[in-house]
Structures are given as structure tokens and as C-alpha cells.
Amino acid sequence: MQIPHVCKGIRNRTNDKNNYKTKQMMRISTLLLGATLSLSTFPAMMAQTYCQPTKSSGGKNWAHANSQSFYSLKVSSDGNDVYQFTDENCNNQYNWIQDEQGFTTSTGKKLVLDVRSGIWTWDIQVGFDWDGDGDFEDIQRAFSTVGKKPTEKETSWNPKYSDTYANAKWREAEQNRLGHRGVLYHQFTFTVPSNAINGKTRMRILCDGDGGSADFEMCSPVGYAGSMHDFGVTIVSKNTAAKPVFSVADGIYKMDQMVTITTNTPDAKIYYTLDGSTPTAANGMLYESPVKVSGLEGNTTEVTLKAIAVKDGMEASNVATAKYTIQKAWSIVKGTVHPTEDRYITSATTEDAKQNLNFTQSTKPSVVYINTGSAFTVESGSNFKLHVQCSPSMKWDHAIVFVDWNHNYSFDDAGEQLFKVGEEVKGNEEVCNFTRTIAVPADAVVGATRMRIQFTDAWHKKNEPGHTHSAEDVIDKGGAYDFVVNIEKPVVNGIDNVSTDKTAAEVYTLEGIKLNKQVNELPKGIYIVNGKKVVVK
């Protein structure tokens, strides 16, 4: 049966002493069927049973007092007031008003509850039964810890509130200022779960007077002079558009990414932002084609992509978020130099490059990563020699040479770890003076890229024989040196690539003067032959 009460009305109680001794409560089944709910969404057989304590834990000598009980409630959502209730006198400890008082909300909504209680209240606790099983599983407390019987110093009388609640004179002055007894105030924020029951359930507000012997639980009798109120909450499950999905997972990328955004909701529109703000139909960009997530050359750029799906007659989807790091810069490796030994490159030079490298240094660097800024130029498809000399103590390291041939800011692609000098777990004299011939791939990307020479202690992974290496490895007692490699296309000899047929070849000087000569008759120089620039050697 139902036992409806209002705070100003007459309160019915049960006097089942045996039940009180065991659980100090009784269970009352209450059918919560809203008039607007169909039987298919909330079957008549489904009933909710809630604990409804009816005795003060302090016994007959602990009388109820509204100065320590609930005063008012205001519920708002999306900036709009949803429901307000004020219990001016609060004559009763227990107030089962869920059938007369309550509000309607929907799944996914954020609810803000402004709750006030009497001047001498210790604490306020609010609980929601989202799944309609009769238990208040989502509970918050204003001052003390949920699930723990609070001491006075853990409630609103906590000394940290010495300028307000912990000061009795302040409470009295505040009551005079407000003109009512609702001095104790707290704002709670709840979010209606997506799987909340579709139909009517309850919210319970427990205001604790002086703590006393009460356990401050939703099913225990209230403490000295406190109060308990049950409100009805009707939840409407609205159809929600499916959350968008990104074709590229969030993470670190060396190149710009083209991200396709989809949703499983047919005919839904997708709006997105790239600045981390939450998209709406008003401020978001309408998705029409794959979104380019890009970064600036030479920089590491972080981009936050957010998207929602929107369709008429449906709630907007939850926000999909992905964070991308576009690393258009070569990594700065970490690690250590040797604390006492001089381990460093003394010179790095090239031979047979179009413009050769000539780097020298005479003192040990204080940092592990050295961006030398020294450059050399090679042509794709060519070969050059690299000659490296080091200080004598570098024999205790091994060296690995990398070149980023495809200019994607990574040295770890296939064919980019060129060679290793020296062996593991032994001294390597060769590391102090080595020369290697390097072949530039014919398809190497034209432009400025990097060569990295990495030195690390030969014993750095002595317990991992056969381990692999990366240009991103943490350096142990060595260093990493970066050099600029300018890659150019080779100059093509036009004699080998242009037809010598006089009728097929039209020859012009660079000044635009047409020459009546066959190609094989041209003197050394640069010409335009059949629209192409040709060098005759």
C-alpha cells in the first residue's frame, strides 16, 4: 500500500516492533505508474519497494525540530528551472510526498539541485534510484563522506568553516538576513544515466540534525531532529543520435591526417570543431567531406577534434573526441652523456656529395641531443662517403646511422636505419674512426631532411641480446647528432633523353631564341628542347 504524507499534514506510522529491532525500517511496495506512461514501457506488474523508516534513532526523548530539517529544493537543468519545493514548517520527520511532488527529466540530462536545510543542520544527503529497484544507488553528501557515520567535525561544523557554518553566531545572523530558517545550503550536481529506468522513480533527501546515533543511511531512521523527504522523479528516455566515429584513432602522427566521420543514425548531420570546443549546430562546422587534421612544418601541433550527430526529433548525440599530435618535427631524444668520460664526435665529413659536410667540435657537449645545423647536399640515386671521427672513449659505445629519406619526421621506416658500427657488450675501436658509403635512394624525397648519428653505451641492454634499435631510443652515456641533408634531383643529360630527330626536336635558348640545329649539333650549354630544360655537356 501507499502511505502518502506531506510535511504539513498528518503522518501515518507503523509500530511493528519486531521489524524495528531487526532493520529499523519497513518495506512498503508502491506502484509508481505515471498517467502518461504506457503499459508497454512500464509494466503494471513492476513495483518499487522502498525502505521507509518511521522512528527516530534517538528514541522518544529526541523530538523532531524544523531548525535541523529540510527547508527547500530547487532543481534546474540546462540553465532552466525544472522544479521548486519549499517546506516552510517541516512538521514531520518523514515525508513520503513522491506522489504529490516531483519533476520530469530525461536520460543524459545534468541536474543541479540547490538544497537548503534548517539553521542547526549538520549535513545533507541526496540519493537517486535510477534503475527503479528501490535502492538509492547514486548518493552524494554535502559535507562528510558517503557511507560513513560522521562526527561533528566532519560535517558543516567542520572547523574549516570557522567563518561561516562552524560559527553559531554567523548562522543566526544568516537566518536573520535570509528571513527564513534555510541557512545550511549546498548545490549538488547529478547526471541522469543513459540506462536509467523509463518511468517514475524516487529521489530521497536526508537532512541530519545533530548526528546522534544515526548511521546517516538512506534506510536508517533519521538522527536527532532531522528529516527525510521522498520526491517523485519521472524519467523519459529520448531517442538519441548515435555518437560519431572517427576513421583515424587519436594518437601521435608524423603526417597530416584525413579523418572521415560517420554515425549510425541515418540522415543525421554531423557538426565538428578542431579547437577543442564542444560542437553544436550553431557553432560547429557541418561535416561534408573528410576533415584534414594538420600541423605546421617544423613544429609539433596538438589538435582536438570533437563531433556530434544531430537529427530532427532526436536528442543530439554524445560528443566524440579525439586528440591528435601532428609531429612535423624530428624528435629530440633523451638520455645521458657519460658523467666523466669524453665521448663525443670530433668530426663528421662527406666525400662525393654535391656539397660536402664539414662538421667539427673540440669539447664534450653537455647535452645528449645535438642539432648541429651542419648541412650537406646529395642527389637522389647517387652515392657518397660518410667519415666520422670520435674521441678515444667513444670506443665503449656503438654507433647507428639513420637518414629520413621520405621526410616524414621519422627515422624508423624501412631502409632508414643504414648501418651499425660496433658490437654489443664490448669495446669497439672502429667507432672512433669509421667510413661508410651511403646510397641515396632514387625515390628519396627532394628537400631538406635529417641524418642522425646515434651513440649509446655498448652495455646499455646487456640483458637483452639481439635487441632492436630505434632513432627514438633513450641514449645511455653517449649522444645523438642531427645533420641537415639537402636532397636534389640529378641534372639529366639531354643528349640521352631527347630525340635527335631534327623534325621532332625544337630547340630554344634560355632567352627564347629558336635554333635551327639538331640536338647533336649543339655546343655545351643549357637549352629548352621540346619544352624541357636540357644540359648538354
C-alpha positions, 0 to 999 in steps of 0.5 A, a space after each residue: 500500500 501507499 502511505 502518502 504524507 506531506 510535511 504539513 499534514 498528518 503522518 501515518 506510522 507503523 509500530 511493528 516492533 519486531 521489524 524495528 529491532 531487526 532493520 529499523 525500517 519497513 518495506 512498503 511496495 508502491 506502484 509508481 505508474 505515471 498517467 502518461 506512461 504506457 503499459 508497454 514501457 512500464 509494466 503494471 506488474 513492476 513495483 518499487 519497494 522502498 525502505 521507509 523508516 518511521 522512528 527516530 534513532 534517538 528514541 522518544 526523548 529526541 523530538 523532531 525540530 524544523 531548525 535541523 530539517 529540510 527547508 527547500 529544493 530547487 532543481 534546474 537543468 540546462 540553465 532552466 528551472 525544472 522544479 521548486 519545493 519549499 517546506 516552510 514548517 517541516 512538521 514531520 520527520 518523514 515525508 513520503 510526498 513522491 506522489 504529490 511532488 516531483 519533476 520530469 527529466 530525461 536520460 543524459 540530462 545534468 541536474 543541479 539541485 540547490 538544497 537548503 536545510 534548517 539553521 542547526 543542520 549538520 549535513 545533507 544527503 541526496 540519493 537517486 534510484 535510477 534503475 527503479 529497484 528501490 535502492 538509492 544507488 547514486 548518493 552524494 553528501 554535502 559535507 562528510 563522506 558517503 557511507 560513513 557515520 560522521 562526527 561533528 567535525 566532519 560535517 558543516 561544523 567542520 572547523 574549516 568553516 570557522 567563518 561561516 557554518 562552524 560559527 553559531 553566531 554567523 548562522 543566526 545572523 544568516 537566518 536573520 538576513 535570509 528571513 527564513 530558517 534555510 541557512 545550511 545550503 549546498 548545490 549538488 550536481 547529478 547526471 541522469 544515466 543513459 540506462 536509467 529506468 523509463 518511468 517514475 522513480 524516487 529521489 530521497 533527501 536526508 537532512 541530519 540534525 545533530 548526528 546522534 546515533 544515526 548511521 546517516 543511511 538512506 534506510 536508517 531512521 533519521 538522527 536527532 531532529 532531522 528529516 527525510 523527504 521522498 520526491 517523485 522523479 519521472 524519467 523519459 528516455 529520448 531517442 538519441 543520435 548515435 555518437 560519431 566515429 572517427 576513421 583515424 584513432 587519436 594518437 601521435 602522427 608524423 603526417 597530416 591526417 584525413 579523418 572521415 566521420 560517420 554515425 549510425 543514425 541515418 540522415 543525421 548531420 554531423 557538426 565538428 570543431 578542431 579547437 577543442 570546443 564542444 560542437 553544436 549546430 550553431 557553432 560547429 562546422 557541418 561535416 561534408 567531406 573528410 576533415 584534414 587534421 594538420 600541423 605546421 612544418 617544423 613544429 609539433 601541433 596538438 589538435 582536438 577534434 570533437 563531433 556530434 550527430 544531430 537529427 530532427 526529433 532526436 536528442 543530439 548525440 554524445 560528443 566524440 573526441 579525439 586528440 591528435 599530435 601532428 609531429 612535423 618535427 624530428 624528435 629530440 631524444 633523451 638520455 645521458 652523456 657519460 658523467 666523466 668520460 669524453 665521448 663525443 664526435 670530433 668530426 663528421 665529413 662527406 666525400 662525393 656529395 654535391 656539397 660536402 659536410 664539414 662538421 667539427 667540435 673540440 669539447 664534450 657537449 653537455 647535452 645528449 641531443 645535438 642539432 648541429 645545423 651542419 648541412 650537406 647536399 646529395 642527389 637522389 640515386 647517387 652515392 657518397 662517403 660518410 667519415 666520422 671521427 670520435 674521441 678515444 672513449 667513444 670506443 665503449 659505445 656503438 654507433 647507428 646511422 639513420 637518414 629520413 629519406 621520405 621526410 616524414 619526421 621519422 627515422 624508423 621506416 624501412 631502409 632508414 636505419 643504414 648501418 651499425 658500427 660496433 658490437 654489443 657488450 664490448 669495446 669497439 675501436 672502429 667507432 672512433 674512426 669509421 667510413 661508410 658509403 651511403 646510397 641515396 635512394 632514387 625515390 628519396 624525397 627532394 628537400 631538406 631532411 635529417 641524418 642522425 648519428 646515434 651513440 649509446 653505451 655498448 652495455 646499455 641492454 646487456 640483458 637483452 641480446 639481439 635487441 632492436 634499435 630505434 632513432 627514438 631510443 633513450 641514449 645511455 652515456 653517449 649522444 645523438 647528432 642531427 645533420 641537415 641533408 639537402 636532397 636534389 634531383 640529378 641534372 639529366 643529360 639531354 643528349 640521352 633523353 631527347 630525340 635527335 630527330 631534327 623534325 621532332 626536336 625544337 630547340 630554344 635558348 634560355 632567352 627564347 631564341 629558336 635554333 635551327 640545329 639538331 640536338 647533336 649539333 649543339 655546343 655545351 650549354 643549357 637549352 629548352 628542347 621540346 619544352 624541357 630544360 636540357 644540359 648538354 655537356 
